[in-house]
Amino acid sequence: MSTSKKLYAARDFKDVGTGRSFAAGDEVTGKAGEIANYEAAGLLTDKKSEAAKADAPAA
């Protein structure tokens, strides 16, 4: 599954299975199955600015 749509981490997370870690706002790449799992878990967004806001401390 190849896509030109960029996906970003919606929050900080670590994939224990692969050992990869992502900070909120990081572009996320990987195998189709990994990406599908991250999407199903609600860990990805297609908007980098939303990811950064989600991880920002409350004012």
Backbone atoms as SQL, in Angstrom:
CREATE TABLE atoms (id INTEGER PRIMARY KEY, chain TEXT, resi INTEGER, resn TEXT, atom TEXT, x REAL, y REAL, z REAL);
INSERT INTO atoms VALUES
  (1, 'A', 1, 'MET', 'N', 0.850, -1.176, 0.000),
  (2, 'A', 1, 'MET', 'CA', 0.000, 0.000, 0.000),
  (3, 'A', 1, 'MET', 'C', 0.890, 1.231, 0.000),
  (4, 'A', 2, 'SER', 'N', 0.955, 1.881, -1.114),
  (5, 'A', 2, 'SER', 'CA', 1.762, 3.084, -1.215),
  (6, 'A', 2, 'SER', 'C', 0.835, 4.279, -1.348),
  (7, 'A', 3, 'THR', 'N', 1.138, 5.312, -0.622),
  (8, 'A', 3, 'THR', 'CA', 0.300, 6.497, -0.665),
  (9, 'A', 3, 'THR', 'C', 1.184, 7.730, -0.637),
  (10, 'A', 4, 'SER', 'N', 0.693, 8.793, -1.282),
  (11, 'A', 4, 'SER', 'CA', 1.456, 10.038, -1.254),
  (12, 'A', 4, 'SER', 'C', 1.026, 10.904, -0.081),
  (13, 'A', 5, 'LYS', 'N', -0.045, 10.514, 0.612),
  (14, 'A', 5, 'LYS', 'CA', -0.523, 11.280, 1.758),
  (15, 'A', 5, 'LYS', 'C', 0.457, 11.122, 2.913),
  (16, 'A', 6, 'LYS', 'N', 0.900, 12.260, 3.457),
  (17, 'A', 6, 'LYS', 'CA', 1.803, 12.206, 4.599),
  (18, 'A', 6, 'LYS', 'C', 0.994, 12.018, 5.864),
  (19, 'A', 7, 'LEU', 'N', 1.496, 11.197, 6.750),
  (20, 'A', 7, 'LEU', 'CA', 0.838, 10.944, 8.028),
  (21, 'A', 7, 'LEU', 'C', 1.788, 11.315, 9.153),
  (22, 'A', 8, 'TYR', 'N', 1.222, 11.847, 10.227),
  (23, 'A', 8, 'TYR', 'CA', 2.012, 12.329, 11.356),
  (24, 'A', 8, 'TYR', 'C', 1.508, 11.692, 12.645),
  (25, 'A', 9, 'ALA', 'N', 2.404, 11.548, 13.605),
  (26, 'A', 9, 'ALA', 'CA', 2.025, 11.017, 14.914),
  (27, 'A', 9, 'ALA', 'C', 1.112, 12.021, 15.602),
  (28, 'A', 10, 'ALA', 'N', -0.050, 11.555, 16.058),
  (29, 'A', 10, 'ALA', 'CA', -1.001, 12.420, 16.741),
  (30, 'A', 10, 'ALA', 'C', -0.554, 12.702, 18.176),
  (31, 'A', 11, 'ARG', 'N', 0.298, 11.828, 18.709),
  (32, 'A', 11, 'ARG', 'CA', 0.853, 12.004, 20.054),
  (33, 'A', 11, 'ARG', 'C', 2.127, 11.184, 20.119),
  (34, 'A', 12, 'ASP', 'N', 2.877, 11.332, 21.180),
  (35, 'A', 12, 'ASP', 'CA', 4.083, 10.521, 21.362),
  (36, 'A', 12, 'ASP', 'C', 3.667, 9.071, 21.542),
  (37, 'A', 13, 'PHE', 'N', 4.350, 8.155, 20.853),
  (38, 'A', 13, 'PHE', 'CA', 4.100, 6.738, 21.075),
  (39, 'A', 13, 'PHE', 'C', 5.301, 5.901, 20.648),
  (40, 'A', 14, 'LYS', 'N', 5.364, 4.695, 21.200),
  (41, 'A', 14, 'LYS', 'CA', 6.407, 3.739, 20.848),
  (42, 'A', 14, 'LYS', 'C', 5.742, 2.456, 20.396),
  (43, 'A', 15, 'ASP', 'N', 6.183, 1.930, 19.255),
  (44, 'A', 15, 'ASP', 'CA', 5.709, 0.645, 18.764),
  (45, 'A', 15, 'ASP', 'C', 6.604, -0.421, 19.390),
  (46, 'A', 16, 'VAL', 'N', 6.067, -1.119, 20.356),
  (47, 'A', 16, 'VAL', 'CA', 6.859, -2.114, 21.081),
  (48, 'A', 16, 'VAL', 'C', 7.304, -3.242, 20.159),
  (49, 'A', 17, 'GLY', 'N', 6.477, -3.580, 19.174),
  (50, 'A', 17, 'GLY', 'CA', 6.814, -4.668, 18.251),
  (51, 'A', 17, 'GLY', 'C', 8.019, -4.377, 17.382),
  (52, 'A', 18, 'THR', 'N', 8.148, -3.133, 16.935),
  (53, 'A', 18, 'THR', 'CA', 9.269, -2.774, 16.063),
  (54, 'A', 18, 'THR', 'C', 10.361, -2.016, 16.801),
  (55, 'A', 19, 'GLY', 'N', 10.026, -1.469, 17.986),
  (56, 'A', 19, 'GLY', 'CA', 10.994, -0.682, 18.744),
  (57, 'A', 19, 'GLY', 'C', 11.107, 0.753, 18.272),
  (58, 'A', 20, 'ARG', 'N', 10.296, 1.146, 17.291),
  (59, 'A', 20, 'ARG', 'CA', 10.349, 2.512, 16.775),
  (60, 'A', 20, 'ARG', 'C', 9.534, 3.438, 17.671),
  (61, 'A', 21, 'SER', 'N', 10.017, 4.675, 17.844),
  (62, 'A', 21, 'SER', 'CA', 9.323, 5.690, 18.642),
  (63, 'A', 21, 'SER', 'C', 9.028, 6.898, 17.767),
  (64, 'A', 22, 'PHE', 'N', 7.912, 7.555, 18.056),
  (65, 'A', 22, 'PHE', 'CA', 7.512, 8.739, 17.324),
  (66, 'A', 22, 'PHE', 'C', 7.076, 9.809, 18.314),
  (67, 'A', 23, 'ALA', 'N', 7.469, 11.036, 18.067),
  (68, 'A', 23, 'ALA', 'CA', 7.009, 12.180, 18.857),
  (69, 'A', 23, 'ALA', 'C', 5.856, 12.823, 18.107),
  (70, 'A', 24, 'ALA', 'N', 4.955, 13.462, 18.840),
  (71, 'A', 24, 'ALA', 'CA', 3.820, 14.134, 18.209),
  (72, 'A', 24, 'ALA', 'C', 4.314, 15.074, 17.122),
  (73, 'A', 25, 'GLY', 'N', 3.728, 14.964, 15.950),
  (74, 'A', 25, 'GLY', 'CA', 4.113, 15.806, 14.826),
  (75, 'A', 25, 'GLY', 'C', 5.148, 15.193, 13.906),
  (76, 'A', 26, 'ASP', 'N', 5.799, 14.101, 14.327),
  (77, 'A', 26, 'ASP', 'CA', 6.765, 13.423, 13.461),
  (78, 'A', 26, 'ASP', 'C', 6.052, 12.797, 12.281),
  (79, 'A', 27, 'GLU', 'N', 6.673, 12.853, 11.102),
  (80, 'A', 27, 'GLU', 'CA', 6.121, 12.129, 9.960),
  (81, 'A', 27, 'GLU', 'C', 6.342, 10.640, 10.223),
  (82, 'A', 28, 'VAL', 'N', 5.299, 9.857, 9.986),
  (83, 'A', 28, 'VAL', 'CA', 5.357, 8.420, 10.259),
  (84, 'A', 28, 'VAL', 'C', 5.372, 7.665, 8.937),
  (85, 'A', 29, 'THR', 'N', 6.369, 6.805, 8.787),
  (86, 'A', 29, 'THR', 'CA', 6.466, 5.937, 7.626),
  (87, 'A', 29, 'THR', 'C', 6.634, 4.514, 8.119),
  (88, 'A', 30, 'GLY', 'N', 6.357, 3.570, 7.274),
  (89, 'A', 30, 'GLY', 'CA', 6.528, 2.175, 7.650),
  (90, 'A', 30, 'GLY', 'C', 5.826, 1.266, 6.671),
  (91, 'A', 31, 'LYS', 'N', 5.809, 0.007, 6.991),
  (92, 'A', 31, 'LYS', 'CA', 5.124, -0.985, 6.163),
  (93, 'A', 31, 'LYS', 'C', 3.623, -0.770, 6.250),
  (94, 'A', 32, 'ALA', 'N', 2.914, -1.209, 5.230),
  (95, 'A', 32, 'ALA', 'CA', 1.466, -1.009, 5.157),
  (96, 'A', 32, 'ALA', 'C', 0.761, -1.542, 6.398),
  (97, 'A', 33, 'GLY', 'N', 1.162, -2.696, 6.895),
  (98, 'A', 33, 'GLY', 'CA', 0.531, -3.274, 8.079),
  (99, 'A', 33, 'GLY', 'C', 0.768, -2.445, 9.325),
  (100, 'A', 34, 'GLU', 'N', 1.965, -1.897, 9.464),
  (101, 'A', 34, 'GLU', 'CA', 2.272, -1.036, 10.609),
  (102, 'A', 34, 'GLU', 'C', 1.412, 0.224, 10.568),
  (103, 'A', 35, 'ILE', 'N', 1.356, 0.850, 9.394),
  (104, 'A', 35, 'ILE', 'CA', 0.569, 2.075, 9.247),
  (105, 'A', 35, 'ILE', 'C', -0.903, 1.795, 9.531),
  (106, 'A', 36, 'ALA', 'N', -1.417, 0.686, 9.037),
  (107, 'A', 36, 'ALA', 'CA', -2.814, 0.327, 9.282),
  (108, 'A', 36, 'ALA', 'C', -3.074, 0.165, 10.775),
  (109, 'A', 37, 'ASN', 'N', -2.142, -0.455, 11.483),
  (110, 'A', 37, 'ASN', 'CA', -2.302, -0.622, 12.934),
  (111, 'A', 37, 'ASN', 'C', -2.284, 0.724, 13.658),
  (112, 'A', 38, 'TYR', 'N', -1.369, 1.605, 13.267),
  (113, 'A', 38, 'TYR', 'CA', -1.296, 2.919, 13.897),
  (114, 'A', 38, 'TYR', 'C', -2.590, 3.699, 13.654),
  (115, 'A', 39, 'GLU', 'N', -3.104, 3.616, 12.412),
  (116, 'A', 39, 'GLU', 'CA', -4.349, 4.316, 12.091),
  (117, 'A', 39, 'GLU', 'C', -5.510, 3.754, 12.910),
  (118, 'A', 40, 'ALA', 'N', -5.596, 2.431, 13.016),
  (119, 'A', 40, 'ALA', 'CA', -6.675, 1.796, 13.773),
  (120, 'A', 40, 'ALA', 'C', -6.627, 2.178, 15.245),
  (121, 'A', 41, 'ALA', 'N', -5.437, 2.413, 15.760),
  (122, 'A', 41, 'ALA', 'CA', -5.272, 2.786, 17.168),
  (123, 'A', 41, 'ALA', 'C', -5.463, 4.292, 17.392),
  (124, 'A', 42, 'GLY', 'N', -5.690, 5.043, 16.317),
  (125, 'A', 42, 'GLY', 'CA', -5.885, 6.481, 16.449),
  (126, 'A', 42, 'GLY', 'C', -4.610, 7.255, 16.710),
  (127, 'A', 43, 'LEU', 'N', -3.478, 6.697, 16.300),
  (128, 'A', 43, 'LEU', 'CA', -2.184, 7.319, 16.574),
  (129, 'A', 43, 'LEU', 'C', -1.706, 8.258, 15.471),
  (130, 'A', 44, 'LEU', 'N', -2.436, 8.325, 14.353),
  (131, 'A', 44, 'LEU', 'CA', -1.990, 9.126, 13.215),
  (132, 'A', 44, 'LEU', 'C', -2.992, 10.206, 12.855),
  (133, 'A', 45, 'THR', 'N', -2.464, 11.264, 12.272),
  (134, 'A', 45, 'THR', 'CA', -3.280, 12.336, 11.719),
  (135, 'A', 45, 'THR', 'C', -2.641, 12.742, 10.400),
  (136, 'A', 46, 'ASP', 'N', -3.440, 13.348, 9.519),
  (137, 'A', 46, 'ASP', 'CA', -2.871, 13.815, 8.253),
  (138, 'A', 46, 'ASP', 'C', -2.505, 15.291, 8.318),
  (139, 'A', 47, 'LYS', 'N', -2.676, 15.893, 9.486),
  (140, 'A', 47, 'LYS', 'CA', -2.350, 17.303, 9.652),
  (141, 'A', 47, 'LYS', 'C', -1.282, 17.479, 10.737),
  (142, 'A', 48, 'LYS', 'N', -0.123, 17.932, 10.341),
  (143, 'A', 48, 'LYS', 'CA', 0.981, 18.089, 11.284),
  (144, 'A', 48, 'LYS', 'C', 0.637, 19.083, 12.388),
  (145, 'A', 49, 'SER', 'N', -0.083, 20.154, 12.052),
  (146, 'A', 49, 'SER', 'CA', -0.398, 21.161, 13.057),
  (147, 'A', 49, 'SER', 'C', -1.315, 20.603, 14.135),
  (148, 'A', 50, 'GLU', 'N', -2.246, 19.714, 13.800),
  (149, 'A', 50, 'GLU', 'CA', -3.120, 19.104, 14.799),
  (150, 'A', 50, 'GLU', 'C', -2.311, 18.229, 15.763),
  (151, 'A', 51, 'ALA', 'N', -1.322, 17.542, 15.245),
  (152, 'A', 51, 'ALA', 'CA', -0.497, 16.684, 16.086),
  (153, 'A', 51, 'ALA', 'C', 0.280, 17.519, 17.079),
  (154, 'A', 52, 'ALA', 'N', 0.810, 18.633, 16.637),
  (155, 'A', 52, 'ALA', 'CA', 1.581, 19.496, 17.533),
  (156, 'A', 52, 'ALA', 'C', 0.690, 20.086, 18.611),
  (157, 'A', 53, 'LYS', 'N', -0.535, 20.483, 18.258),
  (158, 'A', 53, 'LYS', 'CA', -1.465, 21.029, 19.249),
  (159, 'A', 53, 'LYS', 'C', -1.869, 19.992, 20.272),
  (160, 'A', 54, 'ALA', 'N', -2.053, 18.760, 19.844),
  (161, 'A', 54, 'ALA', 'CA', -2.497, 17.692, 20.741),
  (162, 'A', 54, 'ALA', 'C', -1.460, 17.412, 21.817),
  (163, 'A', 55, 'ASP', 'N', -0.177, 17.617, 21.509),
  (164, 'A', 55, 'ASP', 'CA', 0.875, 17.303, 22.462),
  (165, 'A', 55, 'ASP', 'C', 1.326, 18.532, 23.270),
  (166, 'A', 56, 'ALA', 'N', 0.798, 19.699, 22.918),
  (167, 'A', 56, 'ALA', 'CA', 1.203, 20.925, 23.612),
  (168, 'A', 56, 'ALA', 'C', 0.608, 20.977, 25.007),
  (169, 'A', 57, 'PRO', 'N', 1.362, 21.483, 25.988),
  (170, 'A', 57, 'PRO', 'CA', 0.825, 21.598, 27.353),
  (171, 'A', 57, 'PRO', 'C', -0.308, 22.612, 27.414),
  (172, 'A', 58, 'ALA', 'N', -1.257, 22.371, 28.307),
  (173, 'A', 58, 'ALA', 'CA', -2.388, 23.292, 28.464),
  (174, 'A', 58, 'ALA', 'C', -1.916, 24.616, 29.045),
  (175, 'A', 59, 'ALA', 'N', -2.518, 25.682, 28.593),
  (176, 'A', 59, 'ALA', 'CA', -2.110, 27.015, 29.053),
  (177, 'A', 59, 'ALA', 'C', -2.866, 27.408, 30.304);
